[in-house]
Amino acid sequence: MTTTNRVAADPVGADLLRLLKALKLGALADTLPERAALARQHKLSHIGFLETLLADEVSRRESRSAALRAAKAGLDPGMRFDSWTAQQDLRYDRTLLGDLTSLRFLDAGQSAIILGPGVIAGSRMRMPRSSCSGRCCD
């Protein structure tokens, strides 16, 4: 029988939790012990560890913000471009879709008209565009 030596996750102390909450980073406390163990396992530097933590927090906040905007607009949260996966047999211009979802045309002062069957133009395109558009205006 083999056993693995697992490093116990350091508990988040009350002082650290208080500091995280003062900086509005209290949600980091939930994943901090696991992240610290992974950082030790991968021999990350302190800066690398901090970068990983902050990147996770930014990602968490962006996801939460997008979900809140979609809910406020009454949109289906599953109908977002960043969660969409194309079927294998679907043919489309990936470059054009990337240009549309990045909303770069807005910065250039241009408009976009999307034509297609009512179902696609009405519900499928309106929802993802409106969920993307909030990101450029935050």
C-alpha positions as CSV (number, residue, x, y, z in Angstrom):
1,M,0.0,0.0,0.0
2,T,1.3,3.4,-0.9
3,T,0.7,6.6,0.9
4,T,1.1,10.1,-0.2
5,N,2.4,12.9,1.9
6,R,0.0,15.7,1.6
7,V,0.9,19.1,2.9
8,A,-1.9,20.3,5.2
9,A,-3.4,23.5,4.0
10,D,-2.6,26.4,6.3
11,P,-5.7,27.8,7.9
12,V,-6.4,31.5,7.3
13,G,-5.8,33.3,10.5
14,A,-8.1,35.9,12.0
15,D,-5.6,38.7,11.4
16,L,-5.1,37.8,7.7
17,L,-8.9,37.4,7.2
18,R,-9.4,40.9,8.8
19,L,-6.8,42.4,6.5
20,L,-8.3,40.7,3.4
21,K,-11.8,42.0,4.3
22,A,-10.5,45.5,4.9
23,L,-9.1,45.4,1.3
24,K,-12.4,43.9,0.0
25,L,-10.6,40.7,-0.8
26,G,-12.4,38.5,1.8
27,A,-13.4,36.0,-0.9
28,L,-9.7,35.1,-1.4
29,A,-9.8,33.4,2.1
30,D,-11.9,30.5,0.6
31,T,-9.2,29.4,-1.8
32,L,-6.1,30.7,-0.1
33,P,-5.0,27.5,1.7
34,E,-5.3,25.4,-1.5
35,R,-3.5,28.1,-3.6
36,A,-0.7,28.2,-1.0
37,A,-0.3,24.5,-1.2
38,L,-0.2,24.6,-5.0
39,A,2.3,27.4,-4.9
40,R,4.6,25.3,-2.7
41,Q,4.1,22.3,-4.9
42,H,5.0,24.2,-8.0
43,K,7.7,26.2,-6.2
44,L,6.2,29.6,-7.2
45,S,7.9,32.7,-6.1
46,H,6.0,35.1,-3.8
47,I,5.3,37.3,-6.7
48,G,4.1,34.3,-8.8
49,F,1.8,33.3,-5.9
50,L,0.4,36.8,-5.6
51,E,-0.1,37.1,-9.3
52,T,-2.1,33.8,-9.3
53,L,-4.2,34.8,-6.4
54,L,-5.0,38.2,-7.9
55,A,-5.7,36.8,-11.4
56,D,-8.2,34.3,-9.8
57,E,-9.9,37.2,-8.0
58,V,-10.1,39.3,-11.1
59,S,-11.6,36.4,-13.0
60,R,-14.1,35.7,-10.2
61,R,-15.2,39.3,-10.1
62,E,-15.6,39.5,-13.9
63,S,-17.7,36.4,-14.0
64,R,-19.8,37.6,-11.1
65,S,-20.2,41.0,-12.7
66,A,-21.3,39.5,-16.1
67,A,-23.7,37.2,-14.3
68,L,-25.2,40.2,-12.4
69,R,-25.6,42.3,-15.5
70,A,-27.2,39.4,-17.4
71,A,-29.6,38.8,-14.5
72,K,-30.5,42.5,-14.2
73,A,-31.2,42.6,-18.0
74,G,-33.3,39.4,-17.8
75,L,-31.0,37.5,-20.0
76,D,-30.3,33.8,-20.0
77,P,-26.9,33.4,-18.2
78,G,-26.1,30.4,-20.4
79,M,-26.3,32.4,-23.5
80,R,-23.0,34.3,-23.2
81,F,-20.3,34.4,-25.8
82,D,-17.6,33.5,-23.3
83,S,-19.4,30.3,-22.4
84,W,-20.4,29.4,-25.9
85,T,-18.9,26.4,-27.6
86,A,-19.4,25.7,-31.3
87,Q,-20.6,22.4,-32.6
88,Q,-18.0,20.5,-34.8
89,D,-20.2,20.8,-37.9
90,L,-21.0,24.5,-37.5
91,R,-19.3,26.6,-40.2
92,Y,-18.8,30.3,-39.6
93,D,-16.2,33.1,-39.9
94,R,-14.3,32.8,-36.7
95,T,-12.4,36.0,-37.3
96,L,-15.5,38.0,-37.9
97,L,-17.1,36.5,-34.8
98,G,-14.0,37.5,-32.8
99,D,-14.2,41.0,-34.2
100,L,-17.9,41.2,-33.2
101,T,-17.5,39.9,-29.7
102,S,-14.5,42.1,-28.9
103,L,-16.7,45.2,-29.7
104,R,-13.7,46.9,-31.3
105,F,-16.1,48.4,-33.9
106,L,-17.6,50.5,-31.1
107,D,-14.2,52.2,-30.3
108,A,-13.9,53.0,-34.0
109,G,-17.3,54.7,-34.0
110,Q,-18.7,52.0,-36.4
111,S,-22.0,50.1,-36.2
112,A,-22.8,46.5,-36.9
113,I,-25.9,45.0,-38.4
114,I,-26.4,41.2,-38.0
115,L,-28.8,39.6,-40.4
116,G,-30.2,36.1,-40.1
117,P,-33.2,34.2,-39.2
118,G,-35.3,35.8,-36.5
119,V,-34.4,33.3,-33.8
120,I,-30.6,33.9,-34.2
121,A,-30.8,37.7,-34.7
122,G,-33.5,38.1,-32.1
123,S,-32.5,36.0,-29.1
124,R,-29.1,34.5,-29.7
125,M,-27.3,37.6,-30.8
126,R,-29.0,40.2,-28.7
127,M,-28.2,38.5,-25.4
128,P,-24.5,37.8,-25.9
129,R,-23.9,41.3,-27.4
130,S,-25.6,42.9,-24.4
131,S,-23.6,40.8,-22.0
132,C,-20.4,41.7,-23.7
133,S,-21.2,45.4,-24.0
134,G,-21.2,45.9,-20.2
135,R,-17.5,44.9,-20.0
136,C,-16.3,47.7,-22.2
137,C,-18.3,50.3,-20.3
138,D,-17.4,49.4,-16.7
